[in-house]
Amino acid sequence: MYNLAHLLYIVSSLTIVVGFCILFKNVSSRVRINILRIIALLTIITHVSTLFYNYFVNPTNTIFSEKSTIYPYYFCNLMMILLPITFCGPKVLRPLYPFVLWGAFFGGMITTIVPEFYNGGNIFEIGVFKSFLSHTFMILAFAFAVASGEYRIRLKDMWVFPVGLLFCGVIGLVNNFLWTKFALGEANSMYLNGPALEGTPFTGYVIAALMLIVVYSSAFISDTLRKKKSNNIGRQKELAS
């Protein structure tokens, strides 16, 4: 972690994300939703790709050998599942945008910067690289949705975010109960029973609180700037008339 390869990946991947958003910022509404659908599908495809690779390398492996790949055990896994459901599903799911997109952003950024799956070895090892890629696609989904205007950050829409976090908490509690009852290993789904990083206070509860602060602060600032811009335009029209 934080060797040259890791740092280069962070810089290059974020640069590509920014460049992509600039290049496709002004596409039509139909094109941008299709782009988001492709990004969402690429997220889940890269995420599960190791299941197939591992099976062909070692046919004795089963899909159940990797709980974090096939099961919404961690926050990131759940966002990877919800992204294609939200963007490839009917329009009635659009109220989920604030939760799914912000969740994808947080999950993607945190894991890219502090990846549990990377210990400083070969970054191009398939399990490592696919994990980096899937989290980069999560960041791209948020960045492109905001840059293209498909998703506008507004305070009135943010009610879904704390509801979504509660949903994650319920999933985590159920997972931890099942993992304890059936002795499936460490029971720390959604990091409810311990920190994401040893020696830190960042349990799921702390991370959720920090997310709420960032989300609501961003929405407040966005609304304030939008209102100020609208007032300035109104004044200019009055002066012009």
N, C-alpha and C positions, 0 to 999 in steps of 0.2 A: 504494500500500500504506500502511495506517495513516492514511488520510484519514478524514474524518468518516463517510462512507458505509460504509467498511470496518469501523470501530469499531462503528457502529450495527448492522451486520449480525452481527458477533460477539456482541454483547450480546443482541440480539433473538432470534437463532437459538438460543443457549444457554438463554435464558429459556423459549422455546417447548419445547425439549427437556425441561427440568426440569418445566414445567407438564404436558406430555403424560405423563411418567412418573408424576407424582403422581395425575393424573386416572384413568389406566388401571392403576394399580399392583395393584389387588386383583381383577382379572378372572380368570375360570376358566382352567385350563391350556389348554383347547382354543382359547379366544379369544386368549390371549396368543401362542400359536404362530402363529395366523392373522395376528395383528397383525405379528409379526416377518416372516412371509412377505411381507406387503404392503410393509413397509419395505424388505426386501431387493429386491423387484421394482422399487419406486420408485427405489432406488439405481441399478440398472443401466439402467432406462428413461431417467432423467434424464441419466445418463452418456452414453448413445449418441444422445440426442435431436438433437444438433447434426449428426450424420451425415445425417439425413433433412432437417433444415432447410437445410443447406448444399447438398444435392443439388437441392432445389426452387429455391433461390436461384440456383444455378449448376450446371446439369445436367452440366457437364463434370467436376465433382468426382467422385472415386471414394472408396469407403470406405477405400481403402488410403492416402489422403492424410493420415490422422491416425493414426499408429501408436499414440499413447498412448490412443486411444479404443477401438480394436478389438483391441489386442494387449496381453498382460500384460508391458509393458515396464517399468512402474514398480510399486512396492509397492502403491500405492493402486488401480491398475487391477486388479491381481490380487485384492485384497480385494473389490472391487466384483463381480468374477466369482464368487468363492467364496461370497459372502453368499447369493445365491439358490440356488446349488447345495446349500449346507449346510442352509438352512431349508426349501427346497421339496423336497429329496431325502428319502430314507428315514431312519428313526431311527438306522440304523447309522452315519450321519455325525455324530452328536452328539458323539463324542469330539473333533471338530474345533472345537467351540465356543470353547475357550480361545484357540486360535490365530486363528481367523477374527474373533471378536468383539474381542479385544484389538488385532489388526491393524487392524480397522476403526476402533477408537477412536484409535489412534496416527495412522493415515493421515488420518482426518478432522480431528483436532485440529491436527496439525502443518500440514496444507495450508490449513486455514481461517485459522489465525493468520499463517502465512507463505506465501501463495499465489504460486506461480511464474506463474500465468496472469493475475494482476491487477497492473497497473502504476499504479493510481490513477485510471484513466479512469472510464467509465460502468459502474457495477457491474451495471446492468440489461441490458447487452449480452448477447445470448443465450448466447454461448460462455462468458462469465464467470459469469453468474448460474446457469446449469445446473451449472457446476463447483462453485460454492459450495453449491448445493442437494444435489448428489450426495454431497458430503463431510459435509454436515449430516445426511443420512440415515444415513451410516455411524456418526456419533456417536450418533444416536438409537437405532440397533440395539443398540449396546453398553449404553447407559444404560438402555433399557427392559428388555433381557434381565436385567440385574443387579437393577434396581428391582423387577421383577415376580417374581423368583425363578426364572425360566426357566434362568438360568445363575448358579451359585454359585461364587464365587472360592475355589478350594481348591488347596492346594499339591500334592496327590497327582495332580491332573489336568494340571499344568503341563508334564509331559514333552513334550506335543505342541507347545508353543510353540517351543523350540529346534529341534525337528525341522522345524517349519514354516519357520523362518528359513533353515535349511539348504536346504530346497526352493526358497525364494526365491533363495538364492544360486546354486543350480544353474541356475535359469531365467535369472538375470542373466548368468552366464558364457556360456550358450548364445546368448543374445541378442547379447551383445557380440562373440562369435565370428562370428555371422552378419552383424552390422552392419559388422564390419571386413572380412570376406571378400568381401562383395558391395557394399562401399562405399555403404552405405545412409545414411550420415551419422554424427553423433557417436555413438560406442559407449560409453554410460554407463548401461546398464540397471541398475536397482536401486542406482544410484550407487556401483557397485563400482570405477569408474575415476576418480572425482572427487567432490568434495563436492556436496551438494544445494544449497548456497548458496556462491557464490564468496567466497573469503577466509575461509572457516570450516573447521574440522576435521571437519565432519559428513559424512563419507563413509558409505556403507551399512554398513560394518563398525562404525563408531563409533555410529551410530544403533541398530544391532542390539544392541550391548552395553548401551546406555542402556535400550533396551526391556526387555532381560532383567532388569536391575536393578530397574526399576519393577514389572514383572510379578511377579517372585519376592518382592520386598519387600511388595507388596500382598497376595499370597497368604499370606505368613507372618503379616502383621498380621491378615488376615481369619480365619485359622485360630485365632490366639491369642485374638481377641475372641470367636469362636464357642465355643471351649473354656471361656473364662472365664464366659460367659453360661450354658453348660450346667452348670458347677460351681455357680454361684450358684443356679440352679433346683433342683439336687440338694440343696443345703444348706437351701433354703426348704422343700422337701418333708420333709426329716428333722425340721426344727423343728416343722412342722405336725403331724407324726405323734407 
